[in-house]
């Protein structure tokens, strides 16, 4: 897989998923292989702070969906990761996922990948959400390919945010140019 789209929203087809999928659609149109994963309906336990991952080199919590998603993140070239804005930050479910990636940090298992931060808000807080996602990407030594901010509350509202859709398309095009260089 080349590009993994990860929506942290608990709305499987909500505004965050729409923007992430718009980026992926542009990648697919450009001939780049993609996969979309939604955390909606998945079980992601919070980090226990046990530090056992330092020795095991992997999160020791094994009774949820984190392991499968982490494997997909490790296998991708570009991660497009998105969250709705809850109280001026990422939603709790995505934060649980991010916190558990501490187990991948010790050996820099995600270093060198590319990343895109996506966030949606109703009317405030999107910048802080982007900062949190970019903090995750920077900590793991991803190279940033930018961010996409959208506005919407009810499912589908972000489809009326023309600027966000335009930015998502441009971001998808940038990914295609990166992964499929032109040979003139």
C-alpha positions as CSV (number, residue, x, y, z in Angstrom):
1,X,0.0,0.0,0.0
2,X,1.2,3.5,-0.7
3,X,-1.3,5.9,0.9
4,X,-3.3,5.1,4.1
5,X,-6.2,7.3,5.0
6,X,-7.1,7.1,8.7
7,X,-10.2,8.8,10.1
8,X,-10.3,9.0,13.8
9,X,-13.9,10.1,13.9
10,X,-16.6,7.9,15.5
11,X,-18.8,8.8,12.5
12,X,-17.8,6.3,9.9
13,X,-19.0,8.5,7.0
14,X,-18.7,11.9,8.7
15,X,-17.0,15.1,7.7
16,X,-13.5,13.9,8.6
17,X,-13.9,10.7,6.5
18,X,-15.2,12.8,3.6
19,X,-12.0,15.0,3.6
20,X,-9.6,12.0,4.0
21,X,-11.4,10.1,1.3
22,X,-11.3,13.1,-1.1
23,X,-7.5,13.1,-0.8
24,X,-7.4,9.4,-1.4
25,X,-9.7,9.7,-4.4
26,X,-7.3,12.1,-6.0
27,X,-4.5,9.7,-5.3
28,X,-6.4,6.8,-6.9
29,X,-7.3,9.0,-9.9
30,X,-3.5,9.5,-10.3
31,X,-2.8,5.8,-10.2
32,X,-1.6,5.6,-6.6
33,X,-2.8,2.7,-4.4
34,X,-4.8,3.7,-1.3
35,X,-6.6,2.2,1.7
36,X,-9.1,3.9,4.0
37,X,-9.5,2.9,7.6
38,X,-12.1,4.4,10.0
39,X,-11.7,4.0,13.7
40,X,-15.5,4.1,14.0
41,X,-16.7,1.0,15.7
42,X,-13.2,-0.1,16.6
43,X,-11.8,-0.7,20.1
44,X,-8.7,1.3,20.9
45,X,-7.7,1.1,24.5
46,X,-5.7,4.0,26.0
47,X,-2.0,3.7,26.7
48,X,-1.3,2.4,30.2
49,X,2.0,4.2,30.6
50,X,3.5,0.8,31.6
51,X,6.7,1.3,29.6
52,X,6.8,-2.4,28.7
53,X,7.0,-1.3,25.1
54,X,10.5,-0.1,25.7
55,X,11.6,-3.8,26.1
56,X,9.1,-5.5,23.8
57,X,9.4,-2.9,21.0
58,X,5.6,-3.1,20.6
59,X,2.6,-2.1,22.6
60,X,1.7,-5.0,25.0
61,X,-2.0,-4.3,25.0
62,X,-3.3,-7.0,22.7
63,X,-7.1,-7.2,23.1
64,X,-8.2,-4.4,20.8
65,X,-7.8,-3.2,17.2
66,X,-4.7,-1.1,17.6
67,X,-2.2,-3.7,16.4
68,X,-3.8,-4.2,13.0
69,X,-4.1,-0.5,12.3
70,X,-0.5,0.1,13.5
71,X,0.7,-2.5,11.1
72,X,-1.0,-0.7,8.2
73,X,0.6,2.6,9.3
74,X,4.0,1.0,9.3
75,X,3.4,-0.4,5.8
76,X,2.3,2.8,4.2
77,X,4.4,5.4,2.4
78,X,2.0,8.3,3.2
79,X,-0.4,8.6,6.1
80,X,-3.4,10.9,5.8
81,X,-4.6,11.1,9.3
82,X,-7.8,13.0,10.4
83,X,-9.9,13.9,13.4
84,X,-12.9,15.9,14.2
85,X,-12.3,18.7,16.7
86,X,-13.6,18.0,20.2
87,X,-13.0,20.8,22.7
88,X,-10.3,22.4,20.6
89,X,-8.3,19.1,20.0
90,X,-8.4,15.7,18.5
91,X,-11.1,13.3,19.5
92,X,-10.4,10.9,22.3
93,X,-10.4,7.7,20.1
94,X,-7.7,9.1,17.8
95,X,-5.8,10.3,20.8
96,X,-5.8,6.8,22.2
97,X,-4.4,5.5,18.9
98,X,-1.7,8.2,18.9
99,X,-0.7,7.6,22.5
100,X,-0.2,3.9,21.8
101,X,2.3,4.7,19.0
102,X,4.8,5.6,21.7
103,X,5.6,1.9,21.5
104,X,6.8,2.5,17.9
105,X,8.9,5.6,18.8
106,X,11.7,3.7,20.6
107,X,13.1,2.3,17.3
108,X,11.8,5.1,15.1
109,X,9.6,2.6,13.3
110,X,7.6,5.4,11.5
111,X,10.6,7.7,10.7
112,X,10.9,8.7,7.0
113,X,7.3,8.4,6.1
114,X,5.2,11.3,4.7
115,X,2.1,12.6,6.5
116,X,-0.9,14.9,6.0
117,X,-3.0,16.2,8.9
118,X,-6.7,16.6,8.4
119,X,-9.2,18.2,10.9
120,X,-12.8,19.3,10.8
121,X,-14.5,21.7,13.3
122,X,-18.0,23.1,13.7
123,X,-16.7,26.7,14.2
124,X,-13.6,26.8,16.4
125,X,-10.5,24.9,17.4
126,X,-9.3,23.3,14.2
127,X,-5.9,24.9,14.4
128,X,-5.2,23.1,17.7
129,X,-6.4,19.8,16.3
130,X,-4.0,20.2,13.4
131,X,-1.2,21.0,15.8
132,X,-1.8,17.9,17.8
133,X,-1.8,15.7,14.7
134,X,1.3,17.5,13.4
135,X,2.9,16.9,16.8
136,X,2.3,13.2,16.4
137,X,3.7,13.3,12.8
138,X,6.8,15.4,13.9
139,X,7.5,13.2,16.9
140,X,7.7,10.1,14.7
141,X,9.8,12.0,12.1
142,X,7.3,12.1,9.3
143,X,7.9,14.6,6.5
144,X,4.8,16.9,6.4
145,X,2.9,17.2,3.1
146,X,0.6,19.8,4.6
147,X,-2.8,19.9,6.3
148,X,-6.4,20.3,5.4
149,X,-8.9,22.1,7.6
150,X,-12.6,21.8,7.1
151,X,-15.8,23.2,8.6
152,X,-18.9,21.1,9.2
153,X,-21.0,19.8,12.0
154,X,-23.7,17.5,10.7
155,X,-22.6,14.6,8.4
156,X,-21.9,16.0,4.9
157,X,-21.6,19.7,5.9
158,X,-18.0,19.7,4.9
159,X,-19.1,19.2,1.3
160,X,-20.2,22.9,1.4
161,X,-16.7,24.0,2.4
162,X,-15.3,24.6,-1.1
163,X,-11.9,25.8,0.2
164,X,-11.4,22.6,2.2
165,X,-12.4,20.4,-0.8
166,X,-10.0,22.4,-3.0
167,X,-7.2,22.0,-0.5
168,X,-7.9,18.2,-0.2
169,X,-7.7,17.8,-4.0
170,X,-4.4,19.8,-4.2
171,X,-3.0,17.7,-1.4
172,X,-3.9,14.5,-3.2
173,X,-2.3,15.8,-6.4
174,X,0.9,16.6,-4.4
175,X,1.0,13.0,-3.1
176,X,0.6,11.7,-6.6
177,X,3.5,13.9,-7.9
178,X,5.6,12.6,-5.0
179,X,4.9,9.0,-5.4
180,X,4.7,8.9,-9.3
181,X,7.4,11.2,-10.6
182,X,7.1,12.2,-14.2
183,X,9.6,10.9,-16.7
184,X,9.9,13.4,-19.5
